[in-house]
Amino acid sequence: MAWSFADVPDQSGRVCIVTGSNTGLGLSNARMLAEKHATVVMACRSLDKANAAAAGIRAAVPGADVRVSELDLSSLASVRAFAARFASEFDRLDILINNAGVMMPPRTITADDFELQFEANYLGHFLLTGLLLSLITKTPGSRVVSLSSIAHRSGKIDFDNLNAERGFSRWPSYAQSKLACMMFGLELQRRLEKTGSTTVSLIAHPGGTNTELSRHVTLIGAFGALFAQSVDAGSLPTLRAAVDPHARGGEYYGPAYFRFRGPAVLETPRSQALDKDVAAQLWSVSEKLAGIKYL
């Protein structure tokens, strides 16, 4: 039987963070969680856009408890400031959805001296999760959901060129960042299990969804407008990973039909995502780059 929004349990009393939730998949997830009575923190780079999006949710969902907080995943300082601000305001975190990302922009180096896709899609979320982990793990039944992509299937973790130091190409860099997100979600689950934590880590991808993410790639954007599924449909794998009582740590959800569209179902990652040695090395390198040590 297909899993749908109707299957989402009541989320009253639960606190959720959705990164990049002023538009697209993140906005859809934020609205759906608010409809189920969760407190939702919309963690976004643009406060103006986030406040407008939050106002839209409140108008559509009377009584919605949505908050806005500034978070730029391409700035480690912004990530640290957000995490400190959140911890000062909340004493629990039930769901962290690491959703924000960019797709194949021109080569851009951030203020932290990282290639934009590597930092915004992966390293910023790695740091964010680590900074909030003590709060997450003390919250019963908590979950971390990492957004990957079907692009992870063509990705490779190139430790000699993680940060595009030795050459940049849009697609390989994007695919690597999404493979890194996948490997992070799986490695986090392994480490949580070793500590005996009840917190679980899951991964999801939206398939072909018509969002602003593909704005830097004209052909993909045009294809998506014609054939991709709606944003609400594309957000269901993430929502299922976040709230389905039957979902388990380490699981990966995506669309049923050719990994492109359809109901949210359990999937299997590409074999390279399951390499525990590479995942452990990536974790170690990421701790050094982000300046954090956890688990």
C-alpha positions, -999 to 999 in steps of 0.1 A, spaced: 0 0 0 13 35 -9 24 57 19 10 92 19 5 123 40 -25 107 56 -2 82 72 17 108 91 11 105 129 2 135 150 35 154 157 22 175 187 50 184 211 77 176 187 104 201 175 117 199 140 144 217 120 141 218 82 171 234 65 165 253 33 127 255 39 118 288 23 111 270 -10 108 237 -27 110 204 -9 120 220 24 90 243 24 67 214 16 81 194 45 79 223 68 42 229 59 33 192 62 50 189 96 32 221 108 -1 206 96 5 177 119 11 201 148 49 200 151 69 230 160 90 237 129 121 258 128 127 270 92 165 273 90 172 294 59 199 316 44 175 345 34 154 357 63 132 378 40 123 347 19 119 325 50 96 350 67 75 352 36 73 314 34 65 311 71 37 336 66 23 315 38 23 284 60 5 303 88 -21 315 63 -26 279 50 -24 262 84 -42 282 111 -24 278 144 8 266 128 39 269 150 66 278 126 97 298 136 124 313 113 161 313 120 190 323 99 213 295 86 237 297 57 252 262 52 280 276 31 293 294 62 307 274 91 303 305 113 267 307 104 262 271 112 277 275 146 257 306 154 225 289 144 232 258 165 240 280 196 208 300 191 187 269 187 201 253 218 194 284 238 158 284 228 149 247 228 156 218 251 148 190 226 151 182 189 130 154 175 137 157 138 165 173 119 160 173 82 192 182 64 175 194 32 192 226 19 215 223 -11 226 237 -44 228 219 -77 255 225 -103 262 262 -100 292 277 -116 324 271 -97 321 291 -65 345 292 -35 329 301 -2 343 324 25 356 293 42 376 284 11 354 254 2 337 246 -31 301 257 -27 284 223 -34 308 205 -10 301 229 18 264 238 14 253 203 5 275 182 28 300 198 51 277 224 66 252 197 75 279 175 89 288 203 113 252 212 120 244 176 130 274 173 152 267 206 170 231 195 177 238 159 184 238 160 222 203 177 220 191 152 195 203 121 213 187 131 246 153 134 228 134 101 228 126 88 193 146 114 175 157 112 139 183 128 115 173 127 78 199 134 52 189 144 17 208 125 -10 200 122 -47 199 97 -75 231 115 -85 249 96 -57 248 66 -80 274 82 -103 294 98 -75 329 91 -63 346 103 -31 378 117 -45 400 125 -15 426 142 -38 399 166 -51 372 168 -24 372 206 -26 378 209 -64 414 219 -58 426 200 -88 398 208 -112 361 214 -112 332 200 -132 296 207 -121 281 172 -123 309 152 -107 312 177 -79 274 176 -73 273 138 -74 302 136 -50 285 159 -25 253 138 -27 273 106 -23 289 122 8 255 130 22 244 94 17 276 80 33 273 104 62 237 92 69 248 56 69 279 61 89 260 82 115 236 53 120 265 29 125 280 52 151 247 58 169 242 20 171 276 16 187 267 41 215 234 24 221 215 55 212 178 54 204 183 82 178 183 70 142 197 83 110 179 78 77 184 90 41 160 101 14 159 115 -21 131 131 -41 136 116 -75 127 140 -103 109 169 -87 101 202 -102 119 227 -79 142 257 -81 172 234 -74 179 229 -111 178 266 -119 215 265 -129 209 238 -155 186 249 -182 180 215 -199 173 198 -165 149 226 -155 130 223 -188 128 185 -185 116 188 -149 89 212 -159 75 186 -183 80 153 -166 89 157 -130 65 151 -101 51 178 -79 70 193 -50 46 178 -25 50 143 -41 88 147 -41 89 156 -4 71 124 7 103 102 8 119 127 32 87 129 53 84 92 55 120 89 67 113 115 93 80 103 108 70 68 96 69 47 128 79 16 109 110 32 94 143 20 108 178 35 111 200 33 80 170 30 56 169 50 24 136 62 8 128 74 -27 102 73 -54 90 39 -65 90 43 -103 125 43 -119 137 62 -89 121 93 -106 85 96 -94 58 78 -75 51 66 -40 78 68 -13 93 34 -9 124 17 6 154 18 -17 189 4 -18 219 27 -22 245 22 -49 273 -1 -38 299 26 -34 278 42 -7 281 11 14 319 12 16 326 15 54 363 22 50 357 51 27 329 64 49 352 63 80 379 81 61 354 107 49 341 112 85 377 117 98 385 142 70 352 160 76 358 164 113 391 181 105 377 204 78 346 214 99 365 217 132 344 193 152 348 159 169 318 137 177 309 100 181 
